[in-house]
Amino acid sequence: MSKPALNIDSLSSEERLRLIEELWESLSESPDAIPLTDAQREELDRRLDDLEHSGPEGIPWEEVLRQIRTRPR
């Protein structure tokens, strides 16, 4: 038995966003099933190499929160 086709145009913006979320979650359940291009794999490898070489970059959450709370309004 086949499922009826989904008429995306009939969905509200909220329903479309919920559908995107459900699709994304279904893909994340099996990340190995998502094919990567050679360029994507090379970029991921480059980023991992950078991370291993320089360590994580960024600002700790506590510092971000302090900056937000102390900036002038």
Phi and psi restraints in degrees (range 20) as a CNS / XPLOR table:
assign (resid 1 and name C) (resid 2 and name N)
       (resid 2 and name CA) (resid 2 and name C) 1.0 -91.7 20.0 2
assign (resid 2 and name N) (resid 2 and name CA)
       (resid 2 and name C) (resid 3 and name N) 1.0 152.0 20.0 2
assign (resid 2 and name C) (resid 3 and name N)
       (resid 3 and name CA) (resid 3 and name C) 1.0 -83.4 20.0 2
assign (resid 3 and name N) (resid 3 and name CA)
       (resid 3 and name C) (resid 4 and name N) 1.0 147.1 20.0 2
assign (resid 3 and name C) (resid 4 and name N)
       (resid 4 and name CA) (resid 4 and name C) 1.0 -66.4 20.0 2
assign (resid 4 and name N) (resid 4 and name CA)
       (resid 4 and name C) (resid 5 and name N) 1.0 149.4 20.0 2
assign (resid 4 and name C) (resid 5 and name N)
       (resid 5 and name CA) (resid 5 and name C) 1.0 -65.9 20.0 2
assign (resid 5 and name N) (resid 5 and name CA)
       (resid 5 and name C) (resid 6 and name N) 1.0 145.4 20.0 2
assign (resid 5 and name C) (resid 6 and name N)
       (resid 6 and name CA) (resid 6 and name C) 1.0 -89.9 20.0 2
assign (resid 6 and name N) (resid 6 and name CA)
       (resid 6 and name C) (resid 7 and name N) 1.0 123.4 20.0 2
assign (resid 6 and name C) (resid 7 and name N)
       (resid 7 and name CA) (resid 7 and name C) 1.0 -89.9 20.0 2
assign (resid 7 and name N) (resid 7 and name CA)
       (resid 7 and name C) (resid 8 and name N) 1.0 92.7 20.0 2
assign (resid 7 and name C) (resid 8 and name N)
       (resid 8 and name CA) (resid 8 and name C) 1.0 -59.9 20.0 2
assign (resid 8 and name N) (resid 8 and name CA)
       (resid 8 and name C) (resid 9 and name N) 1.0 -34.5 20.0 2
assign (resid 8 and name C) (resid 9 and name N)
       (resid 9 and name CA) (resid 9 and name C) 1.0 -62.5 20.0 2
assign (resid 9 and name N) (resid 9 and name CA)
       (resid 9 and name C) (resid 10 and name N) 1.0 -22.7 20.0 2
assign (resid 9 and name C) (resid 10 and name N)
       (resid 10 and name CA) (resid 10 and name C) 1.0 -85.0 20.0 2
assign (resid 10 and name N) (resid 10 and name CA)
       (resid 10 and name C) (resid 11 and name N) 1.0 -7.1 20.0 2
assign (resid 10 and name C) (resid 11 and name N)
       (resid 11 and name CA) (resid 11 and name C) 1.0 -85.2 20.0 2
assign (resid 11 and name N) (resid 11 and name CA)
       (resid 11 and name C) (resid 12 and name N) 1.0 145.9 20.0 2
assign (resid 11 and name C) (resid 12 and name N)
       (resid 12 and name CA) (resid 12 and name C) 1.0 -74.4 20.0 2
assign (resid 12 and name N) (resid 12 and name CA)
       (resid 12 and name C) (resid 13 and name N) 1.0 167.4 20.0 2
assign (resid 12 and name C) (resid 13 and name N)
       (resid 13 and name CA) (resid 13 and name C) 1.0 -58.3 20.0 2
assign (resid 13 and name N) (resid 13 and name CA)
       (resid 13 and name C) (resid 14 and name N) 1.0 -41.8 20.0 2
assign (resid 13 and name C) (resid 14 and name N)
       (resid 14 and name CA) (resid 14 and name C) 1.0 -63.3 20.0 2
assign (resid 14 and name N) (resid 14 and name CA)
       (resid 14 and name C) (resid 15 and name N) 1.0 -41.2 20.0 2
assign (resid 14 and name C) (resid 15 and name N)
       (resid 15 and name CA) (resid 15 and name C) 1.0 -67.2 20.0 2
assign (resid 15 and name N) (resid 15 and name CA)
       (resid 15 and name C) (resid 16 and name N) 1.0 -37.6 20.0 2
assign (resid 15 and name C) (resid 16 and name N)
       (resid 16 and name CA) (resid 16 and name C) 1.0 -64.2 20.0 2
assign (resid 16 and name N) (resid 16 and name CA)
       (resid 16 and name C) (resid 17 and name N) 1.0 -43.1 20.0 2
assign (resid 16 and name C) (resid 17 and name N)
       (resid 17 and name CA) (resid 17 and name C) 1.0 -63.6 20.0 2
assign (resid 17 and name N) (resid 17 and name CA)
       (resid 17 and name C) (resid 18 and name N) 1.0 -40.1 20.0 2
assign (resid 17 and name C) (resid 18 and name N)
       (resid 18 and name CA) (resid 18 and name C) 1.0 -64.4 20.0 2
assign (resid 18 and name N) (resid 18 and name CA)
       (resid 18 and name C) (resid 19 and name N) 1.0 -39.0 20.0 2
assign (resid 18 and name C) (resid 19 and name N)
       (resid 19 and name CA) (resid 19 and name C) 1.0 -63.9 20.0 2
assign (resid 19 and name N) (resid 19 and name CA)
       (resid 19 and name C) (resid 20 and name N) 1.0 -43.0 20.0 2
assign (resid 19 and name C) (resid 20 and name N)
       (resid 20 and name CA) (resid 20 and name C) 1.0 -59.3 20.0 2
assign (resid 20 and name N) (resid 20 and name CA)
       (resid 20 and name C) (resid 21 and name N) 1.0 -44.7 20.0 2
assign (resid 20 and name C) (resid 21 and name N)
       (resid 21 and name CA) (resid 21 and name C) 1.0 -61.0 20.0 2
assign (resid 21 and name N) (resid 21 and name CA)
       (resid 21 and name C) (resid 22 and name N) 1.0 -43.5 20.0 2
assign (resid 21 and name C) (resid 22 and name N)
       (resid 22 and name CA) (resid 22 and name C) 1.0 -65.0 20.0 2
assign (resid 22 and name N) (resid 22 and name CA)
       (resid 22 and name C) (resid 23 and name N) 1.0 -40.2 20.0 2
assign (resid 22 and name C) (resid 23 and name N)
       (resid 23 and name CA) (resid 23 and name C) 1.0 -63.2 20.0 2
assign (resid 23 and name N) (resid 23 and name CA)
       (resid 23 and name C) (resid 24 and name N) 1.0 -45.1 20.0 2
assign (resid 23 and name C) (resid 24 and name N)
       (resid 24 and name CA) (resid 24 and name C) 1.0 -61.2 20.0 2
assign (resid 24 and name N) (resid 24 and name CA)
       (resid 24 and name C) (resid 25 and name N) 1.0 -45.1 20.0 2
assign (resid 24 and name C) (resid 25 and name N)
       (resid 25 and name CA) (resid 25 and name C) 1.0 -62.6 20.0 2
assign (resid 25 and name N) (resid 25 and name CA)
       (resid 25 and name C) (resid 26 and name N) 1.0 -37.7 20.0 2
assign (resid 25 and name C) (resid 26 and name N)
       (resid 26 and name CA) (resid 26 and name C) 1.0 -67.7 20.0 2
assign (resid 26 and name N) (resid 26 and name CA)
       (resid 26 and name C) (resid 27 and name N) 1.0 -33.9 20.0 2
assign (resid 26 and name C) (resid 27 and name N)
       (resid 27 and name CA) (resid 27 and name C) 1.0 -71.6 20.0 2
assign (resid 27 and name N) (resid 27 and name CA)
       (resid 27 and name C) (resid 28 and name N) 1.0 -36.2 20.0 2
assign (resid 27 and name C) (resid 28 and name N)
       (resid 28 and name CA) (resid 28 and name C) 1.0 -70.5 20.0 2
assign (resid 28 and name N) (resid 28 and name CA)
       (resid 28 and name C) (resid 29 and name N) 1.0 -15.0 20.0 2
assign (resid 28 and name C) (resid 29 and name N)
       (resid 29 and name CA) (resid 29 and name C) 1.0 -70.1 20.0 2
assign (resid 29 and name N) (resid 29 and name CA)
       (resid 29 and name C) (resid 30 and name N) 1.0 -24.3 20.0 2
assign (resid 29 and name C) (resid 30 and name N)
       (resid 30 and name CA) (resid 30 and name C) 1.0 -140.8 20.0 2
assign (resid 30 and name N) (resid 30 and name CA)
       (resid 30 and name C) (resid 31 and name N) 1.0 74.0 20.0 2
assign (resid 30 and name C) (resid 31 and name N)
       (resid 31 and name CA) (resid 31 and name C) 1.0 -62.3 20.0 2
assign (resid 31 and name N) (resid 31 and name CA)
       (resid 31 and name C) (resid 32 and name N) 1.0 -25.1 20.0 2
assign (resid 31 and name C) (resid 32 and name N)
       (resid 32 and name CA) (resid 32 and name C) 1.0 -67.4 20.0 2
assign (resid 32 and name N) (resid 32 and name CA)
       (resid 32 and name C) (resid 33 and name N) 1.0 -18.8 20.0 2
assign (resid 32 and name C) (resid 33 and name N)
       (resid 33 and name CA) (resid 33 and name C) 1.0 -81.6 20.0 2
assign (resid 33 and name N) (resid 33 and name CA)
       (resid 33 and name C) (resid 34 and name N) 1.0 -8.0 20.0 2
assign (resid 33 and name C) (resid 34 and name N)
       (resid 34 and name CA) (resid 34 and name C) 1.0 -92.0 20.0 2
assign (resid 34 and name N) (resid 34 and name CA)
       (resid 34 and name C) (resid 35 and name N) 1.0 113.0 20.0 2
assign (resid 34 and name C) (resid 35 and name N)
       (resid 35 and name CA) (resid 35 and name C) 1.0 -72.6 20.0 2
assign (resid 35 and name N) (resid 35 and name CA)
       (resid 35 and name C) (resid 36 and name N) 1.0 143.6 20.0 2
assign (resid 35 and name C) (resid 36 and name N)
       (resid 36 and name CA) (resid 36 and name C) 1.0 -112.0 20.0 2
assign (resid 36 and name N) (resid 36 and name CA)
       (resid 36 and name C) (resid 37 and name N) 1.0 144.0 20.0 2
assign (resid 36 and name C) (resid 37 and name N)
       (resid 37 and name CA) (resid 37 and name C) 1.0 -76.0 20.0 2
assign (resid 37 and name N) (resid 37 and name CA)
       (resid 37 and name C) (resid 38 and name N) 1.0 165.3 20.0 2
assign (resid 37 and name C) (resid 38 and name N)
       (resid 38 and name CA) (resid 38 and name C) 1.0 -59.5 20.0 2
assign (resid 38 and name N) (resid 38 and name CA)
       (resid 38 and name C) (resid 39 and name N) 1.0 -39.8 20.0 2
assign (resid 38 and name C) (resid 39 and name N)
       (resid 39 and name CA) (resid 39 and name C) 1.0 -64.5 20.0 2
assign (resid 39 and name N) (resid 39 and name CA)
       (resid 39 and name C) (resid 40 and name N) 1.0 -40.2 20.0 2
assign (resid 39 and name C) (resid 40 and name N)
       (resid 40 and name CA) (resid 40 and name C) 1.0 -65.3 20.0 2
assign (resid 40 and name N) (resid 40 and name CA)
       (resid 40 and name C) (resid 41 and name N) 1.0 -43.6 20.0 2
assign (resid 40 and name C) (resid 41 and name N)
       (resid 41 and name CA) (resid 41 and name C) 1.0 -63.5 20.0 2
assign (resid 41 and name N) (resid 41 and name CA)
       (resid 41 and name C) (resid 42 and name N) 1.0 -41.8 20.0 2
assign (resid 41 and name C) (resid 42 and name N)
       (resid 42 and name CA) (resid 42 and name C) 1.0 -63.0 20.0 2
assign (resid 42 and name N) (resid 42 and name CA)
       (resid 42 and name C) (resid 43 and name N) 1.0 -41.1 20.0 2
assign (resid 42 and name C) (resid 43 and name N)
       (resid 43 and name CA) (resid 43 and name C) 1.0 -65.9 20.0 2
assign (resid 43 and name N) (resid 43 and name CA)
       (resid 43 and name C) (resid 44 and name N) 1.0 -42.7 20.0 2
assign (resid 43 and name C) (resid 44 and name N)
       (resid 44 and name CA) (resid 44 and name C) 1.0 -62.3 20.0 2
assign (resid 44 and name N) (resid 44 and name CA)
       (resid 44 and name C) (resid 45 and name N) 1.0 -42.3 20.0 2
assign (resid 44 and name C) (resid 45 and name N)
       (resid 45 and name CA) (resid 45 and name C) 1.0 -62.3 20.0 2
assign (resid 45 and name N) (resid 45 and name CA)
       (resid 45 and name C) (resid 46 and name N) 1.0 -41.6 20.0 2
assign (resid 45 and name C) (resid 46 and name N)
       (resid 46 and name CA) (resid 46 and name C) 1.0 -62.2 20.0 2
assign (resid 46 and name N) (resid 46 and name CA)
       (resid 46 and name C) (resid 47 and name N) 1.0 -43.9 20.0 2
assign (resid 46 and name C) (resid 47 and name N)
       (resid 47 and name CA) (resid 47 and name C) 1.0 -65.4 20.0 2
assign (resid 47 and name N) (resid 47 and name CA)
       (resid 47 and name C) (resid 48 and name N) 1.0 -39.1 20.0 2
assign (resid 47 and name C) (resid 48 and name N)
       (resid 48 and name CA) (resid 48 and name C) 1.0 -64.7 20.0 2
assign (resid 48 and name N) (resid 48 and name CA)
       (resid 48 and name C) (resid 49 and name N) 1.0 -40.5 20.0 2
assign (resid 48 and name C) (resid 49 and name N)
       (resid 49 and name CA) (resid 49 and name C) 1.0 -60.7 20.0 2
assign (resid 49 and name N) (resid 49 and name CA)
       (resid 49 and name C) (resid 50 and name N) 1.0 -44.4 20.0 2
assign (resid 49 and name C) (resid 50 and name N)
       (resid 50 and name CA) (resid 50 and name C) 1.0 -59.8 20.0 2
assign (resid 50 and name N) (resid 50 and name CA)
       (resid 50 and name C) (resid 51 and name N) 1.0 -44.0 20.0 2
assign (resid 50 and name C) (resid 51 and name N)
       (resid 51 and name CA) (resid 51 and name C) 1.0 -63.8 20.0 2
assign (resid 51 and name N) (resid 51 and name CA)
       (resid 51 and name C) (resid 52 and name N) 1.0 -42.7 20.0 2
assign (resid 51 and name C) (resid 52 and name N)
       (resid 52 and name CA) (resid 52 and name C) 1.0 -67.8 20.0 2
assign (resid 52 and name N) (resid 52 and name CA)
       (resid 52 and name C) (resid 53 and name N) 1.0 -33.0 20.0 2
assign (resid 52 and name C) (resid 53 and name N)
       (resid 53 and name CA) (resid 53 and name C) 1.0 -77.8 20.0 2
assign (resid 53 and name N) (resid 53 and name CA)
       (resid 53 and name C) (resid 54 and name N) 1.0 -47.7 20.0 2
assign (resid 53 and name C) (resid 54 and name N)
       (resid 54 and name CA) (resid 54 and name C) 1.0 -102.0 20.0 2
assign (resid 54 and name N) (resid 54 and name CA)
       (resid 54 and name C) (resid 55 and name N) 1.0 -11.9 20.0 2
assign (resid 54 and name C) (resid 55 and name N)
       (resid 55 and name CA) (resid 55 and name C) 1.0 82.2 20.0 2
assign (resid 55 and name N) (resid 55 and name CA)
       (resid 55 and name C) (resid 56 and name N) 1.0 170.3 20.0 2
assign (resid 55 and name C) (resid 56 and name N)
       (resid 56 and name CA) (resid 56 and name C) 1.0 -64.9 20.0 2
assign (resid 56 and name N) (resid 56 and name CA)
       (resid 56 and name C) (resid 57 and name N) 1.0 141.8 20.0 2
assign (resid 56 and name C) (resid 57 and name N)
       (resid 57 and name CA) (resid 57 and name C) 1.0 -111.8 20.0 2
assign (resid 57 and name N) (resid 57 and name CA)
       (resid 57 and name C) (resid 58 and name N) 1.0 152.0 20.0 2
assign (resid 57 and name C) (resid 58 and name N)
       (resid 58 and name CA) (resid 58 and name C) 1.0 140.6 20.0 2
assign (resid 58 and name N) (resid 58 and name CA)
       (resid 58 and name C) (resid 59 and name N) 1.0 -175.8 20.0 2
assign (resid 58 and name C) (resid 59 and name N)
       (resid 59 and name CA) (resid 59 and name C) 1.0 -117.1 20.0 2
assign (resid 59 and name N) (resid 59 and name CA)
       (resid 59 and name C) (resid 60 and name N) 1.0 133.0 20.0 2
assign (resid 59 and name C) (resid 60 and name N)
       (resid 60 and name CA) (resid 60 and name C) 1.0 -58.7 20.0 2
assign (resid 60 and name N) (resid 60 and name CA)
       (resid 60 and name C) (resid 61 and name N) 1.0 146.7 20.0 2
assign (resid 60 and name C) (resid 61 and name N)
       (resid 61 and name CA) (resid 61 and name C) 1.0 -53.2 20.0 2
assign (resid 61 and name N) (resid 61 and name CA)
       (resid 61 and name C) (resid 62 and name N) 1.0 -40.3 20.0 2
assign (resid 61 and name C) (resid 62 and name N)
       (resid 62 and name CA) (resid 62 and name C) 1.0 -60.5 20.0 2
assign (resid 62 and name N) (resid 62 and name CA)
       (resid 62 and name C) (resid 63 and name N) 1.0 -38.7 20.0 2
assign (resid 62 and name C) (resid 63 and name N)
       (resid 63 and name CA) (resid 63 and name C) 1.0 -69.2 20.0 2
assign (resid 63 and name N) (resid 63 and name CA)
       (resid 63 and name C) (resid 64 and name N) 1.0 -41.3 20.0 2
assign (resid 63 and name C) (resid 64 and name N)
       (resid 64 and name CA) (resid 64 and name C) 1.0 -59.7 20.0 2
assign (resid 64 and name N) (resid 64 and name CA)
       (resid 64 and name C) (resid 65 and name N) 1.0 -47.9 20.0 2
assign (resid 64 and name C) (resid 65 and name N)
       (resid 65 and name CA) (resid 65 and name C) 1.0 -61.4 20.0 2
assign (resid 65 and name N) (resid 65 and name CA)
       (resid 65 and name C) (resid 66 and name N) 1.0 -41.8 20.0 2
assign (resid 65 and name C) (resid 66 and name N)
       (resid 66 and name CA) (resid 66 and name C) 1.0 -62.6 20.0 2
assign (resid 66 and name N) (resid 66 and name CA)
       (resid 66 and name C) (resid 67 and name N) 1.0 -42.7 20.0 2
assign (resid 66 and name C) (resid 67 and name N)
       (resid 67 and name CA) (resid 67 and name C) 1.0 -63.2 20.0 2
assign (resid 67 and name N) (resid 67 and name CA)
       (resid 67 and name C) (resid 68 and name N) 1.0 -40.5 20.0 2
assign (resid 67 and name C) (resid 68 and name N)
       (resid 68 and name CA) (resid 68 and name C) 1.0 -64.8 20.0 2
assign (resid 68 and name N) (resid 68 and name CA)
       (resid 68 and name C) (resid 69 and name N) 1.0 -42.9 20.0 2
assign (resid 68 and name C) (resid 69 and name N)
       (resid 69 and name CA) (resid 69 and name C) 1.0 -72.7 20.0 2
assign (resid 69 and name N) (resid 69 and name CA)
       (resid 69 and name C) (resid 70 and name N) 1.0 -25.5 20.0 2
assign (resid 69 and name C) (resid 70 and name N)
       (resid 70 and name CA) (resid 70 and name C) 1.0 -101.4 20.0 2
assign (resid 70 and name N) (resid 70 and name CA)
       (resid 70 and name C) (resid 71 and name N) 1.0 -2.8 20.0 2
assign (resid 70 and name C) (resid 71 and name N)
       (resid 71 and name CA) (resid 71 and name C) 1.0 -76.8 20.0 2
assign (resid 71 and name N) (resid 71 and name CA)
       (resid 71 and name C) (resid 72 and name N) 1.0 147.8 20.0 2
assign (resid 71 and name C) (resid 72 and name N)
       (resid 72 and name CA) (resid 72 and name C) 1.0 -66.1 20.0 2
assign (resid 72 and name N) (resid 72 and name CA)
       (resid 72 and name C) (resid 73 and name N) 1.0 149.2 20.0 2
